[in-house]
Amino acid sequence: MTHGAVPGASGLRRSLGLFDAVTIGLGAMVGAGIFAALGPAADAAGAGLFYGLGIAGVVAYCNATASARLAALYPVAGGTYVYGRERLGEFWGYLAGWAFVVGKTASCAAMALTVGAYVWPGQAHAVAVGAVVVLTALNCLGVQKAAWAGRVIVALVLGVLAAVVVVCAGAGGGRGLEGASGGVGGVLQSAGLLFFAFAGYARIATLGEEVRDPARTIPRAIPLALGITLVVYTAVALAVVSVLGTGALAESAAPLVDAVRAAGADGLAPVVRAGAAVAALGSLLALILGVSRTTLAMARDRHLPGGLATVHPRFQVPQRAELAVGAVVAMLAATADLRAAIGFSSFGVLVYYAVANASAWTLSSRPAARALPALGLAGCLLLAGTLPVTSVVWGAVVLAVGAGVFFVRRSVVAVRK
């Protein structure tokens, strides 16, 4: 069977330009990082928080460079699932796809629960399920509608974050990096948790089949989205630490809200809460897009049920994959714990990017060209191994189950032949 197609499947519409692609990446990254990972990262790293942020940024840059190079060569839906399959072999592509779908499904649940926690803490799970249902329906109506919604969300969230930075800077600070560093282990764990926030540029690569002129657009969109996000993260983290200190930041469930209150701007707190909910919605919107496209690619190769590869004739989106992903995420959002979902997601995504870097390493035999992929591969494996033990254990178990399914399926196919 030819890779990337199934009987009756049709191609996706190439309707996204550079601005759309960057916006989708920003929507995935900005919401997840600032409102969900900054506090736990400070708890792990202490005064070493910014070392963790720097390490996460370096690893993300390596991964972004690898993803951009590969996406330009393979501009189809699926991201590293496709790259690993084409560069390393069918198993590694499958493992990357499995890690992405499982890890990012957990991330979808985390973002849905973040919406619920900010909108209606007493009914967080119910609100989370409702958000998943609404955004899945939006995605089913076409990727352009999702991209338009993403623009609005990114504009609102960046406005809120800018207000937080201005208010905290005007307060004069006085706190900062308090207490001891979390040590090398704590800094690396914080980097792994913050990496959860940087992984949104994967959405640009997984939408490769819907981007106009992908060989030019994707390599420009990925570093642009990542660069903007790095600037935003650094500015907001500096502002929040300046008024709360790393100690209070580590203990805060809503650090940006606490920061504006500490800066004497209580009236801004409801706006920040609303911004957090909108940011999480933006991340959830882009995450569902990415997971459904990888599901589409795996279904095309029969690693998942072939019916999930069907593209809607009118809206030209993989509606069955969208609905299947939405149903699973809704079930997780009704039952999962937010912090556990973040750690599990980080493990899966780091494995996914380890395969991406290994794939990019094969593109050239020149040592200079292999330096960044090698650094990215080592960084992904190191950060994955230093995440909370529960996340590592459960992540390894789920990967082992996925690998077992692959080999059992291959054995059955061989017997039938």
C-alpha positions, 0 to 999 in steps of 0.5 A: 500500500502506498503510504499516506493514502487510503481508498476513498481519501482525498487531499486536504485544502491548502488554505493557510498562509504564513500569518495563519500558521504562525497564529496557530502555533502561538495559540498552542504555545502561549496559552499552555505555558504561562497559565499552566506550567510556570508555577510547577516549574518554579516549584521544581527549580526554585531560584534556578527557574530561568536556567530551566526556561533557557534550557527548555528554549534551547531544546525547543529551538533544536526541535523547531529547526529539525521540524522545519527542515523535515516539514519542508521535505514532507509537507503532508499531514502527520508531522514526525509520524511521517518523518520518522517513517520515511527517515528511520523506518515504519516502527519509529514513525509509528512510535512517534505518532503513538507518543504524539497522539497519546501525549497530546490527548492528555495535553488537550485534557489539561487545557480543557481543565485549565478552562474549567478551573478559571471559568467555574472552579466548582464545576471545572470538569463539566466546563472542560467537557463543554469546551471540548465539545464546542471546539471539536464542532468548530474544527469540524467546520473547516481549518480556516474557521479554526485559524480565524478563531485562533487570531482572535484568541492570540490577540486577546491573550497577548493583550492581557499578558502585556497588561500584566507586564506593564502593571508589574513593572510599574510596581517597582518589584523588589522580590526576585529569585528567592531561596535556593535553587532546586539543583541540577535535577530540579532545573532539568525537571522545570525545563521538562515541564516548561517544554510542555509550553513550547511544543505548540509549533508542532501544530504547524508541522502537522498541518503541512498538508493544509499550508500554502507553499509549505516548503517556504511557509513552514520553515519560516512559521515555526521559528517565528512562532517560537521566537515570539513565544520566547520573548513573551515567556521571558517578559512575563516570567520576569514581571511575575517574579519581580513582584511575587518572588520565586517562592510565592510563584511556586506556591501559587495556583494562579500566579498571574492573578496573584502578581497583579494583586501584589502589584496593587491592581486588583481590578485587573485580576478578573481580566487576567482570569478571563485571559487565562481561560481564553488562552487555554481555549486557544491551546485546546483549539490548536491541540485538537487540530494537531492530534486529529491530523496525526490520527488521520495520517496513522489511519491512512497507513492502517495503524488506526482504523481506516475510517478515521482517514476519511476527509469530509467532501464539503469542509475538507477536514478529517471529521471522523478523526476530529470527532474521535479525538474529541470524544476521547478528550472529553472522557479524560477531561471528565476524570483526569487531574491537571498536573498529572496530565501535564507531566504525562503529556510532556513525556510523550511530546519529548519522545515525539521530538526525540524521533524528530531530531533523529530523523533530521540527523539523517538528512545530512552527513556533515557534522555541522548539519548534525550538531543541532539534531544531536543536541535536540535528541540528547536534550529530549531524552534527558528532560524526559528522564528527569520528569516526575517519576509517575509521569516517566513510569506511566509514559514508558508503560503506554509507549510499551503498550503501543510498541506491543500493538505494532509488533502484534499487528505486523505479525498478524499481517505477515501470517495473512500474507 
